[in-house]
Each structure stands twice: as C-alpha cells, then as structure tokens.
Amino acid sequence: MSDQIVAVFDASALTAYIEGNVSVGELMLEVADEGRQVAVPATCLAVAFAGVNDEIDAALLALMTTAPMIRLLPLDGEDVRDTGVLARAADGDISFGHAARAAIIHEAHYATLQPKAAAKVLPTNWSILDLS
C-alpha cells in the first residue's frame, strides 16, 4: 500500500453500514488500529445518501464520514476521465468507476457488498473485500 489509505468503500458498503452490517464497522476499527484510513469517494457517498430512508439514516451516514479513519475523496478534474472509463465496465455507474479509480491510485483494497460488479471495473486479481 502506497499511503495511509488501505481500503476504499463503495456505495454498497456505505449503505450496508447504515443498515447495520457489522463487517463495515469491523473493517473501520481494524484500519483505525493500524493508524490508517478508509477512503469514501464522494460519488459513493452521494449514492448512499440518495438511498437513505429517513433522517436518522442520513445522520448516521454523515456521522460516519466524520470518523478519523475516514477520508472523503472528491472527484477531481484529473480523475474525471479515468473514472468515466472505468465506469463503462459497470454499465456507466460513476460511483463504481470512482471507487475503482481511488483503489487503483492508492493501491488499496476495494470493500464492497457487490464483489462481482467490482471485479468488472478493477484490474484482474485486484484485492476485493466482500463485506456481505
């Protein structure tokens, strides 16, 4: 791993967190214990917010992003093209492309509840953590 980011959460991981999936929280704690971080691409966060059912879920998701082991990643101008190219393999889902781009840049694990979809976007044999 090339920097402090050791894993990247996609939108499915964020949605699972607010639904009570313990694997997501356990990974966050393991990463925190190592003094490292989990990246949350902004597009994935937007998708997760779009799917919340009520204000409590929205507040829980917002609170998660303030945790010290979480690093919110914007979609920068230099990443837009590569994100779009990667998203083509996921039927145009920009959040998958953005999460894959983040994992590749940071040489990080891709954490998801949709490992088959993630595998379509990532290079062959990339580390995908199935949180289901």
C-alpha positions in Angstrom: 0.0 0.0 0.0 1.4 3.3 -1.0 -0.1 5.7 1.6 -2.4 6.0 4.6 -5.5 4.8 2.6 -5.7 1.0 2.9 -9.2 0.4 1.7 -12.0 2.1 -0.3 -15.7 1.8 0.5 -18.1 1.8 -2.5 -21.7 2.8 -2.2 -22.9 -0.7 -1.3 -20.5 -0.7 1.7 -21.8 2.7 2.9 -25.4 1.5 2.5 -24.6 -1.7 4.4 -23.1 0.4 7.2 -26.4 2.3 7.8 -28.3 -1.0 7.6 -26.2 -2.4 10.5 -23.7 -4.6 8.6 -21.0 -5.3 11.3 -18.3 -6.1 8.7 -18.1 -2.5 7.7 -17.6 -1.2 11.2 -15.1 -4.0 12.0 -13.0 -3.0 9.0 -13.1 0.6 10.1 -11.9 -0.4 13.5 -9.1 -2.6 12.1 -7.9 0.2 9.9 -8.0 2.7 12.8 -6.0 0.4 14.9 -3.3 0.5 12.2 -3.4 4.3 12.1 -4.5 4.2 8.5 -7.7 5.3 6.7 -10.6 4.1 4.6 -11.4 6.2 1.5 -15.0 7.2 0.8 -15.3 8.5 -2.8 -17.8 11.5 -2.9 -19.8 9.9 -5.6 -20.3 6.8 -3.5 -21.4 8.9 -0.6 -23.9 10.7 -2.8 -25.4 7.4 -4.0 -25.7 6.2 -0.3 -27.4 9.5 0.7 -29.8 9.1 -2.3 -30.9 5.7 -0.9 -31.5 6.6 2.7 -35.0 6.0 4.1 -35.1 8.7 6.8 -33.2 11.4 8.6 -31.8 9.0 11.1 -30.0 7.0 8.4 -28.8 10.2 6.8 -27.4 11.4 10.2 -25.7 8.1 10.8 -24.1 8.2 7.3 -23.0 11.8 7.9 -21.6 10.9 11.3 -19.6 8.0 9.8 -17.8 10.4 7.4 -16.5 12.4 10.4 -14.7 9.5 11.9 -10.9 10.0 11.9 -10.2 6.8 9.9 -12.5 8.0 7.1 -11.1 10.2 4.3 -13.6 11.7 1.9 -12.3 11.8 -1.7 -13.6 14.4 -4.1 -13.9 13.7 -7.8 -11.1 15.9 -9.1 -10.8 17.1 -12.6 -7.8 14.9 -13.3 -9.8 11.8 -12.2 -12.9 12.5 -14.2 -11.8 10.9 -17.5 -10.4 7.7 -15.9 -13.4 7.4 -13.6 -15.7 7.6 -16.6 -13.6 5.0 -18.5 -13.8 2.6 -15.5 -17.5 3.2 -15.1 -18.2 1.9 -18.6 -17.5 -1.6 -17.3 -20.2 -1.1 -14.7 -22.9 0.0 -17.1 -22.0 3.6 -16.6 -22.2 3.7 -12.8 -19.9 6.6 -11.9 -19.7 5.6 -8.3 -18.2 2.2 -9.2 -15.7 4.0 -11.5 -14.8 6.5 -8.8 -14.3 3.8 -6.2 -12.2 1.7 -8.5 -10.1 4.7 -9.5 -9.5 5.5 -5.8 -8.5 1.9 -5.1 -6.1 1.9 -8.0 -4.5 5.3 -7.2 -4.0 4.4 -3.5 -3.2 0.7 -4.2 -6.0 -0.1 -1.7 -8.4 -2.9 -1.1 -11.9 -2.4 -2.6 -14.5 -3.0 0.1 -18.0 -3.9 -1.2 -21.1 -6.0 -0.9 -21.0 -6.4 -4.7 -17.7 -8.2 -5.5 -18.8 -9.4 -8.9 -19.6 -5.9 -10.1 -16.4 -4.6 -8.6 -14.3 -7.2 -10.4 -15.7 -6.0 -13.7 -14.3 -2.5 -13.0 -11.0 -3.4 -11.4 -7.8 -4.9 -12.8 -7.6 -8.7 -12.8 -6.8 -10.1 -9.3 -7.3 -6.8 -7.5 -8.0 -7.2 -3.8 -11.7 -7.1 -3.3 -13.1 -7.4 0.3 -16.5 -8.9 0.3 -18.3 -7.4 3.2 -21.5 -9.5 2.9 
